[in-house]
């Protein structure tokens, strides 16, 4: 089982992209498009106050008839942010994400934000682990372990 800290180390870009609660949804969408990401942490200084995702936009802007240019991120963000620690495993994160229908989890060490993992990061890690196990079993079956 891989720890979240190892998943963060293996990512090519571990930059956590954030936005302020007083910024417009349009600003958030532009930043997400520019960075090719599906979520932004909403930060006040060093404190996580929410998360804004593509799902928030779809459900709270588009379907509610709001306008992205005048709606503030704080009006539509998800304020109750779940997070994990660097020592938690990929399986624990996957269970948390599945149970709560999440696609992104901030990684917090003590009170310090150290990264953000996505469902894609976890799937990539689990596939990598499974490939390793398959290779080891094939090696064993073909007699390479004697």
Order of alpha helices (4+ residues) and beta strands (2+ residues): alpha-beta-alpha-beta-beta-alpha-alpha-beta-alpha-beta-beta-alpha
